[in-house]
Amino acid sequence: MIKTLTKHGNSYALVIEKPILDLLNIRPDTPLTVTTDGKTLNISPSDEEEDIDDEQFQEILDGINGINCRYAKVFKRLAE
């Protein structure tokens, strides 16, 4: 099967027909794993959550710490 990309806003989308989605048991809310070897694009249903690396985890923590510092008084009053 040969497919072409479809313009979707400022991006491009690959439209996957319903029979293929049904075959793979993919619904709109199914997480998909997208990988590449530099020449091919592989898309498959994911059985698990995507892992985040240490740098992404640290960014998340920094964001939470910033929120905690910014709203510390409000959080303290809510906890009382």
C-alpha positions as CSV (number, residue, x, y, z in Angstrom):
1,M,0.0,0.0,0.0
2,I,1.4,3.4,-1.0
3,K,0.2,6.4,1.1
4,T,0.8,10.1,0.9
5,L,0.7,12.7,3.6
6,T,-2.3,15.0,4.0
7,K,-1.9,18.7,5.0
8,H,-3.3,19.2,8.5
9,G,-2.9,22.8,9.8
10,N,0.8,23.6,9.9
11,S,1.7,19.8,9.9
12,Y,1.2,16.8,7.8
13,A,-0.8,13.7,8.7
14,L,-0.8,10.1,7.7
15,V,-4.3,8.9,7.3
16,I,-4.8,5.2,8.4
17,E,-8.0,3.6,7.1
18,K,-10.5,2.0,9.5
19,P,-9.9,-1.6,8.4
20,I,-6.2,-1.3,9.4
21,L,-7.1,0.4,12.7
22,D,-9.6,-2.4,13.4
23,L,-7.0,-5.1,12.5
24,L,-4.5,-3.6,15.0
25,N,-7.2,-2.8,17.6
26,I,-6.2,0.9,17.5
27,R,-8.8,3.5,18.7
28,P,-8.3,7.3,18.7
29,D,-7.1,7.2,22.4
30,T,-4.7,4.3,21.9
31,P,-1.1,5.3,22.7
32,L,1.2,4.6,19.7
33,T,5.0,4.1,19.7
34,V,6.7,5.8,16.8
35,T,10.3,4.8,16.1
36,T,12.7,5.1,13.2
37,D,15.9,3.5,12.1
38,G,16.8,6.5,9.9
39,K,15.2,5.0,6.8
40,T,11.8,3.7,7.9
41,L,9.1,4.9,10.2
42,N,7.5,2.3,12.5
43,I,4.2,2.9,14.2
44,S,2.7,0.4,16.6
45,P,0.3,0.2,19.5
46,S,2.1,0.8,22.8
47,D,1.5,-1.5,25.8
48,E,3.1,0.9,28.2
49,E,3.6,4.5,29.0
50,E,6.4,6.3,27.3
51,D,9.5,6.5,29.4
52,I,11.0,9.9,30.1
53,D,14.7,10.5,30.5
54,D,16.4,12.2,33.4
55,E,16.5,15.6,31.8
56,Q,12.7,15.5,31.1
57,F,12.1,14.4,34.7
58,Q,14.2,17.2,36.1
59,E,12.3,19.8,33.9
60,I,9.0,18.5,35.3
61,L,10.4,18.7,38.9
62,D,11.7,22.2,38.3
63,G,8.2,23.2,37.1
64,I,6.6,21.7,40.1
65,N,9.1,23.4,42.5
66,G,8.5,26.7,40.8
67,I,4.8,26.4,41.3
68,N,5.2,25.3,44.9
69,C,7.4,28.4,45.6
70,R,5.1,30.8,43.7
71,Y,1.9,29.6,45.5
72,A,3.3,28.4,48.8
73,K,1.1,30.7,50.9
74,V,-2.0,29.6,49.0
75,F,-1.2,25.9,49.3
76,K,-0.6,26.4,53.0
77,R,-4.0,28.0,53.5
78,L,-5.7,25.3,51.5
79,A,-4.1,22.6,53.6
80,E,-5.4,24.2,56.9
